[in-house]
């Protein structure tokens, strides 16, 4: 006698139960979609960490040799023996200032163009956005997960790299015996502190918004590059005004403070009037009776407050861009 009914034990044994703690649903899909990005970010983080650790160890070793041999002071570098002991520090210093700083400065632009812009634009371009809207997962929940995973990856990667860059700059570069690298220089400022993190999150949000608006990958990438580059130029110009400028009268022709960002300088005449620095150039006699100099500058200690104000502006703009993305998605 045959039967078509399977034993209850067999049915139970063929039922697959999801493993406890396994990522499922929309989170699993988004993680699968971002596998390449997550792996790339991990590789970049490891390479940057190894590079910066090498710079730190090489600089510490050379500085130790200089101190042990009495060659740490710049006055001793004319000596052939001291110059030979100093030479090894030039390579890690060059690598940090001329290679790593420009690369880290360019990271936000790369994030916006290659991570933010294609994120939603590709879904529209391929037509998969229509399929997503037919699933049981709410489209806004899918959109939130689609943005959060790359956002967290960018936040973690840029945060760790920025912390390591700041650590090496503080311990081995600006306080070292050889390099001159003030914090407000063009490639130094955006590679230190919270600047790489804030700019990367801003660029990511701008790229996502433009991908949602344009719905084409290449146009979104080009426009994102233009917008992020323009924003960088505007804020670089306005940066000096983000925090109160120090205005000080100093002895005549005194050098500016160490590692400061000099905004303007000139001469103070005997009657107390101020003359601009340009007036004293090219053999002019307009400043012959000057009794002191005046300078306007940002001291090195202004780096953190200036960056905090700039980061606040960028994060507000990023939040506004993401709010616009969700508003468009509702429609």
C-alpha positions in Angstrom: 0.0 0.0 0.0 1.5 3.4 -1.1 0.8 6.8 0.2 1.6 10.3 -1.1 1.8 11.8 2.4 5.3 12.3 3.8 6.1 11.5 7.4 6.0 14.6 9.6 9.6 14.0 10.6 10.6 14.3 6.9 8.7 17.5 6.4 10.4 19.0 9.5 13.8 17.9 8.4 13.5 19.5 4.9 12.4 22.9 6.3 15.3 25.3 6.4 15.4 27.6 9.3 17.5 30.8 9.2 20.5 30.7 11.4 20.4 32.7 14.6 22.0 36.1 14.2 22.2 35.9 10.4 21.7 39.2 8.6 18.4 38.9 6.6 16.0 40.9 4.6 16.9 44.4 3.3 20.1 44.5 5.3 21.4 41.4 3.7 20.5 42.7 0.2 22.2 46.1 0.9 25.3 44.4 2.3 25.5 42.2 -0.8 25.2 45.3 -3.1 28.0 47.0 -1.2 30.4 44.1 -1.0 32.9 45.7 -3.4 32.7 49.1 -1.7 33.2 47.6 1.8 36.2 45.5 0.6 37.7 48.5 -1.2 37.3 50.7 1.9 38.9 47.9 4.1 41.9 47.6 1.7 42.4 51.4 1.6 42.2 51.6 5.4 44.8 48.9 5.8 47.2 50.5 3.3 46.8 53.9 4.8 47.4 52.5 8.3 50.5 50.6 7.3 51.8 53.7 5.4 51.3 56.0 8.3 52.8 53.5 10.8 55.9 53.3 8.6 56.2 57.1 8.5 55.9 57.2 12.3 58.5 54.5 13.0 60.9 55.8 10.4 60.7 59.4 11.8 61.0 58.2 15.4 64.1 56.2 14.5 65.8 59.1 12.7 64.9 61.5 15.5 66.4 59.2 18.0 69.6 58.9 16.1 69.8 62.7 15.8 69.3 63.2 19.5 71.9 60.6 20.4 74.5 62.0 18.1 73.9 65.7 19.0 72.6 66.5 15.6 69.0 67.4 16.5 69.4 71.2 16.3 69.3 72.7 12.8 72.5 74.6 13.6 74.4 71.4 13.4 73.2 70.3 10.0 76.0 72.0 8.2 78.2 69.3 9.6 78.6 66.4 7.1 78.0 63.8 9.7 74.8 65.4 11.0 73.5 66.0 7.5 74.0 62.3 6.7 72.1 61.3 9.9 69.3 63.7 9.0 68.9 62.5 5.4 66.7 59.4 6.1 63.9 61.5 7.5 63.3 63.3 4.2 61.7 60.3 2.6 58.8 59.7 5.1 58.3 63.5 5.4 58.1 63.8 1.6 55.7 60.9 1.4 53.4 62.3 4.1 53.3 65.9 2.8 53.5 65.4 -1.0 51.6 62.1 -1.4 49.3 61.2 1.4 48.0 64.7 2.1 46.9 65.3 -1.5 45.4 61.8 -1.6 43.4 62.3 1.6 42.3 65.8 0.3 40.9 64.1 -2.8 39.0 61.3 -0.9 35.7 63.3 -0.4 35.6 64.1 -4.1 36.1 60.4 -4.9 33.5 59.4 -2.4 30.9 61.7 -3.9 31.6 60.8 -7.5 32.1 57.0 -7.2 30.0 56.1 -4.2 27.3 58.7 -3.8 26.3 59.6 -7.4 25.9 56.0 -8.7 24.1 54.8 -5.6 20.5 55.7 -6.7 21.2 56.8 -10.2 22.1 53.2 -11.2 18.9 51.9 -9.7 16.9 54.3 -11.9 19.1 53.7 -15.0 18.7 49.9 -14.8 15.0 50.0 -13.9 15.5 48.1 -10.7 13.9 50.9 -8.7 10.5 49.7 -10.1 11.1 46.2 -8.8 12.0 47.6 -5.4 8.7 49.5 -5.2 6.8 46.2 -5.7 8.5 44.4 -2.8 7.1 44.0 0.8 9.9 46.3 2.1 8.8 50.0 2.2 10.8 52.0 -0.4 11.8 54.6 2.2 13.1 51.8 4.5 15.1 50.4 1.6 16.4 53.8 0.7 17.5 54.4 4.3 19.4 51.1 4.4 20.9 51.8 1.0 22.4 55.1 2.3 23.3 54.0 5.8 25.6 51.1 4.9 27.9 53.1 2.6 27.6 56.1 4.9 28.9 54.1 7.9 31.7 52.6 5.8 32.8 56.1 4.7 32.5 57.4 8.2 34.6 54.6 9.7 37.2 54.7 7.0 37.7 58.5 6.8 37.5 58.8 10.6 40.3 56.3 11.2 42.5 57.7 8.4 41.9 61.3 9.7 42.9 60.3 13.2 46.1 58.6 12.0 47.0 61.5 9.8 46.5 64.0 12.6 48.5 61.8 15.0 51.5 61.5 12.6 51.3 65.2 11.7 51.3 66.2 15.4 54.0 63.8 16.7 56.4 63.5 13.7 55.9 66.4 11.3 54.9 69.7 12.9 56.9 68.9 16.0 59.7 67.2 14.2 63.1 68.8 13.5 62.9 68.9 9.7 59.5 69.5 8.1 57.6 72.8 7.9 54.0 72.0 7.5 51.6 74.7 9.1 48.1 73.4 9.7 46.3 75.9 7.4 48.2 75.0 4.2 46.2 74.0 1.2 46.7 70.2 1.4 47.4 70.1 5.1 44.1 71.5 6.5 41.7 69.1 4.6 43.8 66.1 5.6 43.7 66.7 9.4 41.1 66.6 12.2 37.5 66.2 11.3 37.8 67.8 7.9 38.1 64.6 5.8 35.1 63.1 7.6 32.8 66.1 7.2 33.8 66.7 3.6 33.3 63.0 2.8 29.8 62.8 4.3 28.9 66.0 2.5 30.1 64.7 -0.8 28.3 61.4 -0.3 25.0 63.2 0.4 25.4 65.5 -2.6 26.1 62.6 -4.9 23.0 60.7 -3.7 20.8 63.7 -4.2 22.1 64.4 -7.7 21.7 60.7 -8.6 18.1 60.8 -7.4 17.5 64.0 -9.4 19.3 63.2 -12.6 18.7 59.4 -12.7 21.7 58.9 -14.9 25.0 57.7 -13.6 27.5 59.6 -15.7 25.8 63.0 -15.6 25.3 62.6 -11.8 29.0 61.8 -11.4 30.1 64.8 -13.4 27.7 67.2 -11.7 28.7 65.9 -8.3 32.4 66.5 -9.0 31.5 70.1 -10.1 29.4 70.8 -7.0 31.8 69.4 -4.5 34.8 71.1 -6.2 32.9 74.4 -6.2 31.9 74.0 -2.5 35.5 73.3 -1.6 36.7 76.4 -3.4 34.0 78.6 -1.8 34.7 77.3 1.8 38.4 77.6 1.2 38.0 81.3 0.4 35.5 81.8 3.3 37.5 79.8 5.8 39.4 82.8 7.2 36.1 84.4 8.2 34.7 81.3 10.0 36.3 82.3 13.3 37.5 85.6 14.7 40.8 86.8 13.3 43.5 87.8 15.7 44.5 91.4 15.1 47.8 92.4 16.8 50.4 95.1 16.9 54.0 93.8 17.1 57.5 95.3 16.9 58.5 96.4 13.5 59.2 93.6 11.0 58.7 90.9 13.6 58.2 87.4 12.2 54.7 86.0 12.2 53.8 83.4 15.0 54.9 79.9 14.4 52.5 77.8 12.2 50.1 80.7 12.0 47.9 81.6 9.0 48.9 85.2 8.1 45.8 87.0 6.7 47.3 90.5 6.3 50.0 92.7 7.6 51.2 96.3 7.4 52.9 99.2 9.2 51.8 101.4 12.1 52.9 105.0 11.6 54.0 107.4 14.4 50.5 108.9 14.6 48.9 105.5 15.1 47.5 105.2 11.6 47.8 101.9 9.8 49.3 101.4 6.3 48.6 98.3 4.3 51.5 96.0 3.5 51.2 96.6 -0.3 52.0 100.3 0.2 55.4 99.5 1.6 56.5 97.4 -1.3 58.6 98.2 -4.4 60.9 100.8 -2.8 58.1 103.0 -1.6 58.9 105.5 1.1 55.4 105.6 2.5 56.4 103.4 5.5 59.7 105.1 6.3 58.3 106.6 9.5 56.7 103.3 10.8 57.1 102.5 14.5 55.5 99.1 14.6 53.8 96.5 12.4 50.3 95.1 12.6 49.3 91.6 11.6 46.0 89.8 11.2 46.3 86.0 11.5 44.8 82.8 12.7 47.1 81.1 15.2 47.7 77.4 15.0 45.2 77.0 17.9 42.4 78.2 15.7 42.6 75.0 13.6 40.1 73.1 15.8 37.4 75.8 16.1 37.7 76.7 12.4 37.2 73.0 11.5 34.3 72.7 13.8 32.5 75.6 12.2 33.2 74.3 8.7 32.1 70.8 9.7 28.9 72.1 11.1 28.1 73.9 7.8 28.9 70.8 5.8 26.8 68.5 8.0 23.8 70.8 7.8 24.1 70.9 4.0 24.5 67.1 4.0 21.4 66.7 6.2 19.4 69.0 3.9 20.5 67.0 0.8 19.4 63.7 2.4 16.1 65.3 3.4 15.6 66.3 -0.2 16.4 62.7 -1.3 13.7 61.2 0.9 11.2 63.9 0.0 11.7 63.1 -3.7 11.4 59.4 -2.9 8.0 59.9 -1.3 6.8 61.4 -4.5 
